[in-house]
Amino acid sequence: MPGPDGLLFPNAARTGHLHVNTLFKTYHRARRVAGRPDLRVHDLRHCAATMAAQAGATLAELMARMGDSTTKAALVYQHVAEGRDRIIAERMALLAEPLLAQPTFPDGDVGRWRP
């Protein structure tokens, strides 16, 4: 529902929460159709938090997003995903590009590095 306090899973009348039986009936069907009857609802939370971390969320942002009160709980989602090291290296290279394109001054000095 719209608004900062809007429900993610409202009932059909949009007057309150979706009944848990309705939610699980739909979820269990979706798992079966996806060929993943082993997935738990909590797995969706873990997937969302991991994706947020991979998208660049800081530890503090993950804590706020997931409602975690300790860094230990939020760190669970910071595990390394396959291929992430290459992405990080490529993004670091992009940060360095402006430094590599610094002009050369008449005295041959390329200037001082300034972050």
C-alpha positions as CSV (number, residue, x, y, z in Angstrom):
1,M,0.0,0.0,0.0
2,P,1.2,3.6,-0.6
3,G,3.0,5.6,2.0
4,P,5.9,5.0,4.4
5,D,3.8,2.9,6.6
6,G,2.0,1.1,3.8
7,L,1.6,-2.7,4.1
8,L,3.6,-4.9,1.7
9,F,1.0,-7.6,1.9
10,P,-2.4,-6.1,2.5
11,N,-5.6,-8.1,2.5
12,A,-8.0,-8.1,-0.5
13,A,-10.1,-5.3,1.1
14,R,-6.9,-3.3,1.7
15,T,-8.0,-2.7,5.3
16,G,-5.3,-4.7,7.1
17,H,-2.7,-7.5,6.8
18,L,-3.0,-10.4,4.5
19,H,-4.0,-13.5,6.4
20,V,-0.9,-15.7,7.0
21,N,-2.8,-18.7,5.5
22,T,-3.4,-16.8,2.2
23,L,0.3,-15.7,2.1
24,F,1.6,-19.2,2.6
25,K,-0.8,-20.8,0.1
26,T,0.5,-18.4,-2.5
27,Y,4.1,-18.7,-1.4
28,H,4.0,-22.5,-1.4
29,R,2.5,-22.5,-5.0
30,A,5.3,-20.1,-6.1
31,R,8.0,-22.3,-4.7
32,R,6.6,-25.3,-6.5
33,V,6.3,-23.5,-9.8
34,A,9.9,-22.2,-9.4
35,G,11.0,-25.8,-8.7
36,R,12.3,-24.8,-5.3
37,P,10.1,-26.3,-2.7
38,D,13.0,-26.1,-0.2
39,L,12.9,-22.3,0.1
40,R,11.8,-20.8,3.3
41,V,10.3,-17.3,3.7
42,H,13.4,-16.3,5.7
43,D,15.5,-17.2,2.6
44,L,13.8,-14.2,0.8
45,R,15.0,-11.9,3.6
46,H,18.5,-13.3,3.4
47,C,18.5,-12.9,-0.4
48,A,17.2,-9.3,-0.2
49,A,19.8,-8.3,2.4
50,T,22.6,-10.0,0.4
51,M,21.5,-8.2,-2.8
52,A,21.4,-4.9,-0.9
53,A,25.0,-5.5,0.4
54,Q,26.1,-6.3,-3.2
55,A,24.4,-3.1,-4.4
56,G,26.7,-1.2,-2.1
57,A,24.7,-0.8,1.1
58,T,27.0,0.0,4.1
59,L,26.8,-2.0,7.3
60,A,24.8,0.8,8.9
61,E,22.4,0.9,6.0
62,L,22.0,-2.9,6.1
63,M,21.3,-2.7,9.9
64,A,18.6,-0.1,9.3
65,R,17.1,-1.9,6.3
66,M,16.9,-5.3,8.0
67,G,16.0,-4.0,11.5
68,D,19.2,-5.5,13.0
69,S,20.4,-4.0,16.2
70,T,23.9,-5.5,16.1
71,T,26.7,-5.4,13.5
72,K,27.1,-9.2,14.0
73,A,23.6,-9.8,12.7
74,A,24.1,-7.5,9.7
75,L,27.5,-9.0,8.8
76,V,25.8,-12.3,8.0
77,Y,24.8,-10.6,4.7
78,Q,28.2,-9.3,3.8
79,H,29.6,-12.7,2.6
80,V,31.6,-12.7,-0.6
81,A,29.6,-13.6,-3.7
82,E,31.3,-15.2,-6.7
83,G,32.6,-12.7,-9.1
84,R,32.3,-9.7,-6.7
85,D,36.1,-9.2,-6.5
86,R,36.3,-8.4,-10.2
87,I,33.4,-6.0,-10.0
88,I,35.1,-4.2,-7.0
89,A,38.3,-4.0,-9.0
90,E,36.5,-2.5,-12.0
91,R,34.8,0.1,-9.8
92,M,38.1,1.0,-8.2
93,A,39.6,1.5,-11.6
94,L,36.8,3.9,-12.5
95,L,37.6,5.9,-9.4
96,A,41.2,6.1,-10.5
97,E,40.5,7.3,-14.0
98,P,40.3,11.0,-13.2
99,L,43.7,10.8,-11.6
100,L,45.2,9.2,-14.7
101,A,43.9,12.0,-16.9
102,Q,45.5,14.9,-14.9
103,P,47.0,17.6,-17.1
104,T,50.8,18.0,-17.3
105,F,51.9,21.5,-16.3
106,P,54.5,23.5,-18.3
107,D,57.3,22.5,-15.8
108,G,56.5,18.8,-16.5
109,D,54.8,18.3,-13.1
110,V,51.6,16.4,-13.3
111,G,50.4,18.0,-10.0
112,R,49.8,16.5,-6.7
113,W,47.3,13.7,-6.2
114,R,44.1,15.0,-4.6
115,P,41.3,12.6,-3.7
